[in-house]
Each structure stands twice: as C-alpha cells, then as structure tokens.
Amino acid sequence: MILPENTAADRTFQVDLRGLVDLLSHHLYSSPRVYLRELLQNAVDALTARHALEPAAPAGAFGIRLYADGAVVRVEDDGVGLTEADVHTFLATIGRSSKRAEKIAEQRGDFIGQFGIGLLSCFLVADEIHVLSRSARTPDAPAVEWRGRGDGSYTVHVLPASARPRPGTTVTLTPRADAGEWTRPAQVHALARHFGSLLRHPVTFDDGTGGPGASVNPEAAPWARTYPTPGARSRALAAYGEEVFGFRPLDTIELDLPAVGLKGIACVLPETVPAGRRHGHRVHVKGMLLSEQAEEILPEWAFFVRCVVDAESLRPTASRESLYEDDTLAAVRDALAERLRAWIARAAASDPDLLNRFLQAHHLAVKSLAVHDDEILRMLLPWLPFETTDGHTTLDEFARTHRTVLVTSSVEEFRQVAAIASAAGLGVVNGGYTYDRELVHRLPEIRSEVTVADLDPATLTAHLDPVDRETELAAAAYLAQARDALAVFDCDVALRTFQPASAPALLVDSREARHERTRSQLAREQEGGLWGDILGALRQEAPRAQLILNQLNPLVRTAVAIDEPELARTSAEALYGQAALLSRRPLRPAESSLINRSFLDLLAHALRKDS
C-alpha cells in the first residue's frame, strides 16, 4: 500500500504535572517557602494592573490580605481579577503569564513576575489550589472559580457576582500534612514579612484568632522616609542595616540610581573580611525580596560592604531568586562601584578618623581597588598600611625617612633581611602580600622625590661591612670547611660584620637560587646526557644562596677559630639551620634532617668534652 505524502500530524506535549512540580521543588526553587512569595507577587502584579486600569484611585485603596489558621492559607487581593477566558488561558496553561497578554508585555517593567509558572509553586505545599476571582475590567463581570489539582486536572465554574462582591482574586490552599513547617500561622506571617516588608501596597495578616490584622509592611523603606535631621537619618539607616545584617555598620552609604529606580544602602563591615570572601547582598525588585545572596550586584573588590537595595528595572531569573546577567545589571554594578569610590574619596577628604578605621579593617580591599583605579591610588596610597623595616606603617610615614624604598618580592625574603636591613638603615617594604609590591612601585607617581627598587641579595650584601684582611685569612680554613659542608644546598659562605650583633648569620636565599637547585637536581638525574649539559650550563649562570656569618657575634668568632674539621662542618651546618629557621620559610626535608643531625652532633661533642 502506498501511503499518502505529508501524513505526519502536529502533536502537543503531554505534561506530567507531578514530575514538573518535583522539578520545580528540587531544581528551580531553593525551598518550599517560596510559595508565599509567588502568591504575594501575583497579588502585587494584579494590583499594579488594577492601578493602570483605574489611575485615579487613591494610594492604598487596594491591598493584600493574608489569612492562615493552620488549616488553610489564603491570599486575597483587590487586583484586576480574571475572567473565565483568562482562567482557561492563564491558569490552565503552564508557562503562560497574563502579564504577556493584551500588550501588557510592553509594560512588563511594572510587574515583578514574567514567567507564568509561579502558581505551580503552591503544589510544593498543597495538593489543590482554589482560586476565586472577579474581573475589574467589566462592571458586571461574574465570579469565576478554578480548582487545580496536583494530578494535572482542574475544574472551572462561573458563579454569580455575589460570590465575590468586589473585583480581585482569592487563592486558598489546604496544606498537606508534611507542609506544616511552611504553613503554620506564625511561619506564614514571618514569611510575609521576610518577602514583603518593602512592598508598596498595604499587606495585612490575620491568624484567625479574631484579633485585628497585623500589618506586614507598616512603614516605607527607611531610605524613603523623611527625618528631622541628617544625623537622625544616618542613625536610622545604620539601625536598619544592623537589623537586617546583624552587625553595627562602620558607616552607611546611601545608594540612589534613578535611571533604574534603585535605592538602598551599603553597610560598611566593621571588621576585616578574609581575602576573596564575598558576601551576598539583599536585593528587592519592586519591593519584593528577590535574594539575600546576590553577589552579582557589586564588583568582587567591594567585599567590605553588604547592601540592601530595592530596584525597578533589574530582571530576575526564572526562579526569581537571583538576578539575570545583562547589560542593565552590568551598568548597575559599575554605577554602585562608583558610589563606593565616591564614599572613600569623601572619607579621605573630610573624615580622617573614619578613613583610618576603615583602612585598618579593609586595607586589602582598598589595595585591590587602588591597583586598577588611579584616582583611589592617588588619594589613598600614602595612607595604606604596609609591613616595613620600620614596623607596620603607611607609605607616607615611611617615605619621610627613606627617600629610597626597597621592596621584596616575597614575604620570605622580607623576613630574611628585615632585621639586618633595619640595622643597616635600609628602608625595605614587604612586597610579598597581594597587591603590595605593585602598589609600592607606584609610590613615585604620588611622591616624585621617592625612588623605589626591588631588593636583591647584592643590594643587601653591599651594605654589610667587610672584615679586615687578617681576620679573613684567619677564618679561611673554617670558611672552606663550611662551603664544603653546605655545597649540597648550593650555598656559599662569607664573613661580614653587621648589626645586630646578636644575629650570628644571615641566609640570603633568592628564588633564583632555589630554582637553580631544582634544575641542579634534574641535571644530576640526567647526568651525561644532552639535557644534563644544558641544565648544568644554566646552573653555572644562576646566583647561589649565601650564608653570611656575622663577625660581631661571639658565637661566630668562636666557630671560625675551630681547627677540628668535623666540628667545623657541624657548626657550619648548625649556623645554616638556625639562619634557615629565622627566615621562616618552609624547610625542605634535607634541611630538617640537617638541623636535627647538627644539634645531636653538637650535643654529643659537648657531652664528650664535659666527660
């Protein structure tokens, strides 16, 4: 039999509603508690549409009422309501939103929700959703009742207008037994305040006990209120920040971006934040809480503040628990970063006490900003604290006594030379911490009379005084024994005089020397081959470590006079080990073994001598 052409028929997807609800609960929404946020959001959007329909209505004429008595949860609004056709179109079609219809999509910036799946979140806590609605678009519109069930079935009935005398919508849920955690009266009230405390429409809560309904959002956002004085405003914003975040802010920064309808505050953390830790920020969209962990609202370097903002034009993701990354969000992030820079500039110009307290806690954040921001660099580099041979101080103070500033490339290098360099009158800054070396090198841009150079072993050893010729000749045998003992570490030995006299030895061990030791090891493993010859040539060019013995130290003067070869080697190893420990760098296994062996050998020698 020959089949006719084009017999394929279009078919529609079959949706397993239970499977979809499971998908929402485990992958889209973070918690079943979002059901109340979605109901509040739908109510707010219905009120927004009602105000667009009746713009002359006074503010506060339409509101939202919540009810929970342990048996049911009910959310009622005075919004635009639904017709029978709307119910079939929007409540019974997954993914379709009434806010996309009738050109409302052109005004979607006025609405919080944009995805049309929020009502399904109610199935996270209930097996049936009951909706009773009456449209405000037609004066004599009937009431419409819709019942949706978790198995995917639903019923619709048209009721007389008396079933709902006023336009609006009521959603009623009968919670499942396992949903009590989220539907108890106290929890519903807490969730309503959590999500809706900044909503612009009046929201009340009734727990069914017969008492007056409690207001969920009795006051406007703190930045939207008026205060008698600037000081009163500052104290109120700080108190709100403490209430929200649990700490008393070092200062509060008001945020206002009219282009996107964003207002809020940034609370400066009073204590140091570990590098790289980013705090989440509390973001509301049109008054509805979107996220408490919105890291994307600020750049990474701004980890010294936590923000709470309310915005009009930011787009939520499908789950409405984070922000959609688009050009608007990028522009907002840049604009808020500029507000933080401006606050730092104001503190630097007019409040040195606040600036000092801020820098003590958050100098790392400012350093990360100064690396890429020339304005912040010029303002704050002289005031930023650094570890130096004069202690922890600012570059401004340090540059007053050191016109030539030397900077190390690592913390280890600084610790090796700090005491000796300080005694020699050298000004050295620890450049081993994040951003520090790069920032110190930019100091001449701020102070033209200062020069900055990297510290290398030659610079330091040039400032150590040589010993006289007779002393050098007298110590020659010992130095030869020491060099032979420490050859395994590619370490040379020299005798100098330097302060403090209490320091017996200085180990100058650059990174180049350590890299050379690695290459040397590879060369030994490849001995006789072409690769070994190449690495051997490199080994001859790289600088070696240096153990510089201090002739001013009594222990060293005793050691260089030793004429017993084995004791001389042991003492040199012990001096090397002590200098390595003082450098506070990680010890290699061979060095740890050397320290233990030399200690035991010296102890054994002392015991033999005493006996």
Solvent accessible surface area in square Angstrom, and as a share of the most:
residue,aa,sasa,rsa
1,M,214,0.96
2,I,167,0.85
3,L,125,0.62
4,P,92,0.58
5,E,155,0.69
6,N,150,0.77
7,T,87,0.51
8,A,103,0.80
9,A,71,0.55
10,D,151,0.78
11,R,211,0.77
12,T,113,0.66
13,F,194,0.81
14,Q,161,0.72
15,V,90,0.52
16,D,100,0.52
17,L,19,0.10
18,R,147,0.53
19,G,38,0.37
20,L,38,0.19
21,V,18,0.10
22,D,74,0.38
23,L,93,0.46
24,L,8,0.04
25,S,36,0.23
26,H,128,0.57
27,H,146,0.65
28,L,46,0.23
29,Y,6,0.02
30,S,88,0.57
31,S,22,0.14
32,P,44,0.28
33,R,71,0.26
34,V,2,0.01
35,Y,0,0.00
36,L,0,0.00
37,R,5,0.02
38,E,0,0.00
39,L,4,0.02
40,L,0,0.00
41,Q,4,0.02
42,N,51,0.26
43,A,2,0.02
44,V,8,0.05
45,D,5,0.02
46,A,17,0.13
47,L,0,0.00
48,T,31,0.18
49,A,11,0.09
50,R,23,0.08
51,H,46,0.20
52,A,73,0.56
53,L,70,0.35
54,E,63,0.28
55,P,111,0.70
56,A,102,0.79
57,A,22,0.17
58,P,97,0.61
59,A,105,0.81
60,G,49,0.47
61,A,50,0.39
62,F,22,0.09
63,G,8,0.07
64,I,2,0.01
65,R,75,0.27
66,L,4,0.02
67,Y,47,0.18
68,A,0,0.00
69,D,60,0.31
70,G,48,0.47
71,A,63,0.49
72,V,35,0.20
73,V,1,0.00
74,R,77,0.28
75,V,4,0.02
76,E,45,0.20
77,D,7,0.04
78,D,10,0.05
79,G,0,0.00
80,V,16,0.09
81,G,5,0.05
82,L,26,0.13
83,T,45,0.26
84,E,74,0.33
85,A,70,0.54
86,D,24,0.12
87,V,1,0.00
88,H,80,0.36
89,T,43,0.25
90,F,30,0.13
91,L,38,0.19
92,A,34,0.26
93,T,51,0.30
94,I,75,0.38
95,G,29,0.28
96,R,118,0.43
97,S,4,0.03
98,S,39,0.25
99,K,25,0.11
100,R,105,0.38
101,A,27,0.21
102,E,123,0.55
103,K,151,0.64
104,I,25,0.13
105,A,40,0.31
106,E,142,0.64
107,Q,93,0.41
108,R,91,0.33
109,G,48,0.47
110,D,82,0.43
111,F,7,0.03
112,I,6,0.03
113,G,1,0.01
114,Q,19,0.08
115,F,58,0.24
116,G,28,0.27
117,I,32,0.16
118,G,5,0.05
119,L,28,0.14
120,L,20,0.10
121,S,0,0.00
122,C,0,0.00
123,F,12,0.05
124,L,14,0.07
125,V,0,0.00
126,A,0,0.00
127,D,72,0.37
128,E,58,0.26
129,I,1,0.00
130,H,33,0.15
131,V,3,0.02
132,L,31,0.16
133,S,0,0.00
134,R,28,0.10
135,S,2,0.01
136,A,19,0.15
137,R,100,0.37
138,T,62,0.36
139,P,124,0.78
140,D,113,0.59
141,A,6,0.05
142,P,62,0.39
143,A,0,0.00
144,V,2,0.01
145,E,27,0.12
146,W,13,0.04
147,R,83,0.30
148,G,2,0.02
149,R,67,0.24
150,G,7,0.07
151,D,90,0.47
152,G,41,0.40
153,S,48,0.31
154,Y,88,0.33
155,T,52,0.30
156,V,33,0.19
157,H,97,0.44
158,V,76,0.44
159,L,52,0.26
160,P,92,0.58
161,A,35,0.27
162,S,90,0.58
163,A,44,0.34
164,R,15,0.05
165,P,102,0.64
166,R,141,0.51
167,P,33,0.21
168,G,0,0.00
169,T,16,0.09
170,T,14,0.08
171,V,17,0.09
172,T,27,0.16
173,L,0,0.00
174,T,85,0.49
175,P,25,0.16
176,R,70,0.26
177,A,113,0.87
178,D,114,0.59
179,A,3,0.02
180,G,26,0.25
181,E,93,0.42
182,W,49,0.17
183,T,4,0.02
184,R,131,0.48
185,P,35,0.22
186,A,80,0.62
187,Q,46,0.21
188,V,0,0.00
189,H,48,0.22
190,A,53,0.41
191,L,8,0.04
192,A,0,0.00
193,R,101,0.37
194,H,40,0.18
195,F,8,0.03
196,G,0,0.00
197,S,28,0.18
198,L,16,0.08
199,L,10,0.05
200,R,134,0.49
201,H,28,0.13
202,P,57,0.36
203,V,2,0.01
204,T,51,0.30
205,F,12,0.05
206,D,50,0.26
207,D,54,0.28
208,G,37,0.35
209,T,110,0.64
210,G,74,0.71
211,G,38,0.37
212,P,135,0.85
213,G,44,0.42
214,A,43,0.33
215,S,50,0.32
216,V,1,0.00
217,N,18,0.09
218,P,93,0.59
219,E,105,0.47
220,A,60,0.46
221,A,14,0.11
222,P,2,0.01
223,W,20,0.07
224,A,63,0.49
225,R,77,0.28
226,T,132,0.77
227,Y,53,0.20
228,P,124,0.78
229,T,69,0.40
230,P,119,0.75
231,G,32,0.31
232,A,21,0.16
233,R,61,0.22
234,S,55,0.35
235,R,149,0.54
236,A,28,0.22
237,L,4,0.02
238,A,14,0.11
239,A,50,0.39
240,Y,34,0.13
241,G,0,0.00
242,E,69,0.31
243,E,133,0.60
244,V,39,0.22
245,F,29,0.12
246,G,66,0.63
247,F,34,0.14
248,R,121,0.44
249,P,13,0.08
250,L,33,0.16
251,D,39,0.20
252,T,18,0.11
253,I,4,0.02
254,E,80,0.36
255,L,4,0.02
256,D,60,0.31
257,L,10,0.05
258,P,109,0.68
259,A,103,0.80
260,V,21,0.12
261,G,27,0.26
262,L,0,0.00
263,K,93,0.39
264,G,1,0.01
265,I,0,0.00
266,A,0,0.00
267,C,0,0.00
268,V,0,0.00
269,L,16,0.08
270,P,53,0.34
271,E,130,0.58
272,T,89,0.52
273,V,11,0.06
274,P,69,0.44
275,A,71,0.55
276,G,64,0.61
277,R,130,0.47
278,R,74,0.27
279,H,45,0.20
280,G,4,0.04
281,H,8,0.04
282,R,32,0.12
283,V,0,0.00
284,H,1,0.00
285,V,2,0.01
286,K,17,0.07
287,G,0,0.00
288,M,4,0.02
289,L,3,0.02
290,L,12,0.06
291,S,13,0.08
292,E,59,0.26
293,Q,122,0.54
294,A,1,0.01
295,E,69,0.31
296,E,43,0.19
297,I,0,0.00
298,L,2,0.01
299,P,26,0.16
300,E,123,0.55
301,W,41,0.14
302,A,2,0.02
303,F,21,0.09
304,F,0,0.00
305,V,0,0.00
306,R,46,0.17
307,C,0,0.00
308,V,0,0.00
309,V,0,0.00
310,D,9,0.04
311,A,0,0.00
312,E,58,0.26
313,S,54,0.35
314,L,5,0.02
315,R,109,0.40
316,P,4,0.03
317,T,35,0.21
318,A,39,0.30
319,S,15,0.09
320,R,4,0.01
321,E,36,0.16
322,S,42,0.27
323,L,11,0.05
324,Y,98,0.37
325,E,101,0.45
326,D,34,0.18
327,D,127,0.66
328,T,47,0.27
329,L,1,0.01
330,A,37,0.28
331,A,59,0.46
332,V,3,0.02
333,R,51,0.18
334,D,97,0.50
335,A,29,0.22
336,L,0,0.00
337,A,5,0.04
338,E,84,0.38
339,R,80,0.29
340,L,0,0.00
341,R,54,0.20
342,A,35,0.27
343,W,9,0.03
344,I,0,0.00
345,A,23,0.17
346,R,133,0.49
347,A,3,0.03
348,A,32,0.25
349,A,91,0.70
350,S,90,0.58
351,D,56,0.29
352,P,88,0.55
353,D,88,0.46
354,L,16,0.08
355,L,7,0.04
356,N,74,0.38
357,R,106,0.39
358,F,0,0.00
359,L,6,0.03
360,Q,135,0.60
361,A,12,0.09
362,H,4,0.02
363,H,60,0.27
364,L,44,0.22
365,A,0,0.00
366,V,0,0.00
367,K,8,0.03
368,S,10,0.07
369,L,4,0.02
370,A,0,0.00
371,V,14,0.08
372,H,155,0.69
373,D,17,0.09
374,D,73,0.38
375,E,88,0.40
376,I,1,0.00
377,L,1,0.01
378,R,143,0.52
379,M,49,0.22
380,L,0,0.00
381,L,0,0.00
382,P,13,0.08
383,W,121,0.42
384,L,0,0.00
385,P,35,0.22
386,F,3,0.01
387,E,35,0.16
388,T,6,0.04
389,T,18,0.10
390,D,82,0.43
391,G,35,0.34
392,H,146,0.65
393,T,29,0.17
394,T,31,0.18
395,L,0,0.00
396,D,11,0.06
397,E,86,0.39
398,F,3,0.01
399,A,0,0.00
400,R,138,0.51
401,T,101,0.59
402,H,28,0.12
403,R,122,0.44
404,T,75,0.44
405,V,0,0.00
406,L,12,0.06
407,V,0,0.00
408,T,0,0.00
409,S,48,0.31
410,S,9,0.06
411,V,31,0.18
412,E,29,0.13
413,E,25,0.11
414,F,8,0.03
415,R,82,0.30
416,Q,14,0.06
417,V,4,0.02
418,A,23,0.18
419,A,63,0.49
420,I,7,0.03
421,A,0,0.00
422,S,54,0.35
423,A,49,0.38
424,A,42,0.32
425,G,54,0.52
426,L,20,0.10
427,G,2,0.02
428,V,0,0.00
429,V,0,0.00
430,N,0,0.00
431,G,5,0.05
432,G,30,0.29
433,Y,99,0.38
434,T,82,0.48
435,Y,72,0.27
436,D,4,0.02
437,R,95,0.34
438,E,92,0.41
439,L,0,0.00
440,V,0,0.00
441,H,69,0.31
442,R,47,0.17
443,L,1,0.00
444,P,46,0.29
445,E,109,0.49
446,I,48,0.24
447,R,58,0.21
448,S,103,0.66
449,E,84,0.38
450,V,2,0.01
451,T,81,0.47
452,V,27,0.15
453,A,45,0.35
454,D,62,0.32
455,L,10,0.05
456,D,65,0.34
457,P,39,0.24
458,A,71,0.55
459,T,38,0.22
460,L,1,0.00
461,T,27,0.16
462,A,82,0.64
463,H,88,0.39
464,L,7,0.04
465,D,89,0.46
466,P,102,0.64
467,V,20,0.12
468,D,84,0.43
469,R,178,0.65
470,E,125,0.56
471,T,33,0.19
472,E,62,0.28
473,L,111,0.55
474,A,82,0.64
475,A,1,0.01
476,A,49,0.38
477,A,76,0.59
478,Y,4,0.01
479,L,3,0.01
480,A,56,0.44
481,Q,56,0.25
482,A,1,0.00
483,R,95,0.35
484,D,89,0.46
485,A,7,0.05
486,L,0,0.00
487,A,49,0.38
488,V,107,0.61
489,F,6,0.03
490,D,8,0.04
491,C,1,0.01
492,D,46,0.24
493,V,2,0.01
494,A,14,0.11
495,L,1,0.00
496,R,68,0.25
497,T,25,0.14
498,F,12,0.05
499,Q,95,0.42
500,P,47,0.29
501,A,37,0.29
502,S,90,0.58
503,A,16,0.13
504,P,14,0.09
505,A,6,0.04
506,L,8,0.04
507,L,3,0.02
508,V,7,0.04
509,D,5,0.03
510,S,16,0.11
511,R,117,0.43
512,E,93,0.42
513,A,1,0.01
514,R,61,0.22
515,H,104,0.47
516,E,2,0.01
517,R,18,0.07
518,T,82,0.48
519,R,66,0.24
520,S,2,0.01
521,Q,82,0.36
522,L,76,0.38
523,A,14,0.11
524,R,131,0.48
525,E,111,0.50
526,Q,88,0.39
527,E,147,0.66
528,G,75,0.72
529,G,30,0.29
530,L,137,0.68
531,W,133,0.46
532,G,8,0.07
533,D,93,0.48
534,I,76,0.39
535,L,6,0.03
536,G,22,0.21
537,A,52,0.40
538,L,73,0.36
539,R,97,0.35
540,Q,155,0.69
541,E,136,0.61
542,A,17,0.13
543,P,72,0.45
544,R,112,0.41
545,A,1,0.01
546,Q,51,0.23
547,L,1,0.00
548,I,1,0.01
549,L,1,0.01
550,N,0,0.00
551,Q,31,0.14
552,L,66,0.33
553,N,11,0.06
554,P,81,0.51
555,L,109,0.54
556,V,0,0.00
557,R,111,0.40
558,T,92,0.53
559,A,5,0.04
560,V,18,0.10
561,A,79,0.61
562,I,40,0.20
563,D,135,0.70
564,E,78,0.35
565,P,73,0.46
566,E,119,0.53
567,L,29,0.15
568,A,2,0.02
569,R,67,0.24
570,T,14,0.08
571,S,11,0.07
572,A,1,0.01
573,E,16,0.07
574,A,25,0.19
575,L,10,0.05
576,Y,2,0.01
577,G,1,0.01
578,Q,67,0.30
579,A,4,0.03
580,A,0,0.00
581,L,94,0.47
582,L,100,0.50
583,S,2,0.02
584,R,157,0.57
585,R,14,0.05
586,P,117,0.74
587,L,56,0.28
588,R,80,0.29
589,P,117,0.74
590,A,55,0.43
591,E,1,0.00
592,S,44,0.28
593,S,59,0.38
594,L,3,0.02
595,I,34,0.17
596,N,92,0.47
597,R,109,0.40
598,S,3,0.02
599,F,127,0.53
600,L,104,0.52
601,D,60,0.31
602,L,60,0.30
603,L,81,0.40
604,A,40,0.31
605,H,46,0.21
606,A,46,0.36
607,L,109,0.54
608,R,155,0.57
609,K,163,0.69
610,D,122,0.63
611,S,126,0.81
